[in-house]
Structure formats: C-alpha cells, structure tokens
Amino acid sequence: MNTPIPSGTNYQRNWYVIDAADVVLGRLATRAASVLMGKHRPTYTPFLDTGDHVVIVNAEKVRLTGAKEEDKIYRTHSGYPGGLKEVQARKMRQRRPERMLELAIQGMLPKTKLGKQMYRKLNVYAGPKHPHQAQKPQDMAL
C-alpha cells in the first residue's frame, strides 16, 4: 500500500484572516505558524510546503502577558563591532507593531529554504484593513 504524497501542481491553498485584537502574542504565533506549515491538514508532509496563506490584522492590538511590555527586548546586530541595537517591546509596538508578530511567527517556522517559502505566505497589517479581499479569505477564530 502506497502513501499518497501531495504534489505542488494541483494543490489548493486557502487564505485565512486572523484578528489579533486582544489575543496573546505567543498563542497567535503558534496557530499561524501551524497553518503556514500545513499541520492543520491531513495531507501534511514535512518536506513539502502544504500550508495556507495567513493574513493577520490589528497587529497593534496584540496582547503581551505579564511585564513583557517593558521587559521583552528585541535585539539586532549589524555585524560590525558595537553594532548591537536593542528595542523594548513597548517601543516596537509604537514603531512597527506588525514586526512583533512577524518575528514571533518566523521563529516558529523551520530554519531552511522551505521555512522561508512558508514565511512568504504571511501578511501582517497593523490596522483592521488588508488588500486581500480578492482572495476571499476565511475568518479563523482562535
């Protein structure tokens, strides 16, 4: 008996919209990463990108638990000596609120070419509007 393996040519991808208003950051990120990888489908295959597209709206209203608003620090390094930059979650929310969700979800995807391909199917918007109505996205409740 052979196990059927999905092909990339005849694979139908769905679009989902997730409203991040008053949802905990980590719980939202795990659900979105699971959908991007395709783990919610019975045709999940670890070495193929069988996931769906995810659109997240209201990223500026995502919730952080505890004292993470002040204590959580996002770090980047330019590669040069003294090139470390640190930004608190509070300031990150003011400047680029969608980046908080993108970093959380990207950290939960595979660190391979396949993971980068999955990450490209993620669209995050700070406000309640998005330009993907033509794809007829379905609402996803958390």
C-alpha positions in Angstrom: 0.0 0.0 0.0 1.4 3.4 -1.0 1.0 6.6 0.9 -0.1 9.4 -1.4 2.2 12.4 -1.5 0.7 15.8 -2.4 2.0 17.5 -5.5 2.7 21.2 -5.7 1.0 21.5 -9.1 -2.6 20.5 -8.1 -2.5 21.8 -4.5 -5.3 24.2 -3.5 -4.2 26.9 -0.9 -6.7 28.6 1.3 -6.5 32.1 2.7 -7.3 32.8 6.4 -7.7 36.1 8.2 -6.8 36.2 11.9 -7.8 39.2 14.1 -5.1 39.8 16.6 -7.0 42.2 18.8 -6.7 41.2 22.5 -5.1 37.8 21.6 -1.9 36.7 23.4 1.1 37.0 21.1 2.5 33.5 21.6 -0.8 31.7 21.1 -1.5 33.6 17.9 2.0 32.9 16.6 1.8 29.2 17.2 -1.6 28.9 15.4 -0.4 31.0 12.5 2.9 29.0 12.2 0.9 25.8 12.2 -1.3 26.9 9.4 1.6 28.2 7.4 3.3 24.8 7.7 0.2 22.9 6.8 0.0 20.9 10.1 -3.8 21.5 10.3 -4.4 19.4 7.1 -4.4 15.7 6.8 -2.1 16.0 3.8 0.7 17.5 5.9 4.1 16.4 4.6 7.3 17.6 6.5 9.4 18.1 3.4 6.8 20.0 1.3 5.1 23.3 1.7 1.5 22.3 2.1 0.4 25.3 4.2 -2.1 28.0 3.5 -1.8 31.8 3.4 -2.4 33.8 6.6 -3.4 37.4 6.9 -3.2 39.0 10.3 -5.0 42.3 11.1 -4.9 44.6 14.1 -1.3 43.6 15.0 -1.0 46.8 17.1 -3.7 45.4 19.5 -1.9 42.1 20.2 -1.6 41.4 23.9 1.6 40.7 25.9 1.2 38.9 29.3 3.0 39.9 32.5 5.6 42.6 32.3 6.7 41.8 28.8 5.7 45.2 27.5 8.7 46.6 29.5 10.9 43.6 29.9 10.9 42.0 26.5 13.8 43.2 24.3 14.2 42.7 20.5 17.9 42.6 19.5 19.5 43.1 16.1 23.2 43.3 15.2 24.7 44.9 12.1 27.7 42.7 12.1 30.1 45.5 12.9 31.8 46.0 16.3 29.4 47.8 18.6 26.5 47.2 16.2 24.0 45.7 18.7 20.7 47.5 18.8 18.1 46.8 21.5 14.4 47.9 21.4 11.8 47.3 24.1 8.5 45.7 23.1 6.7 48.9 24.0 8.7 50.9 21.5 8.5 48.2 18.9 4.7 48.3 19.2 4.7 52.1 18.6 7.1 52.0 15.6 6.4 48.7 13.8 3.7 46.6 15.5 3.5 44.1 12.7 7.2 43.3 13.2 6.5 41.8 16.6 4.2 39.2 15.1 6.4 38.6 12.1 9.4 37.8 14.4 7.4 35.5 16.7 6.0 33.5 13.8 9.3 33.4 11.9 11.0 31.9 14.9 8.5 29.0 14.9 9.0 28.1 11.3 11.8 25.8 10.0 15.2 27.5 9.5 15.5 26.2 5.9 14.7 27.2 2.4 11.3 25.6 3.0 10.7 27.8 6.1 11.5 30.9 4.1 9.0 29.8 1.5 6.4 29.3 4.2 7.1 32.7 5.7 6.4 34.4 2.4 2.7 33.4 2.7 2.3 35.5 5.9 0.9 39.0 5.6 0.6 41.2 8.8 -1.1 44.5 9.0 -1.2 46.9 11.9 -4.7 48.2 11.3 -8.1 46.4 10.6 -7.8 46.7 6.8 -6.0 44.5 4.3 -5.8 44.4 0.5 -6.6 40.7 0.1 -10.4 40.7 -0.4 -10.0 39.3 -3.9 -8.6 36.0 -2.5 -11.9 35.6 -0.4 -10.1 34.8 2.9 -12.0 32.9 5.6 -12.1 34.1 9.2 -10.1 32.0 11.6 -11.1 32.0 15.3 -8.6 31.3 18.0 
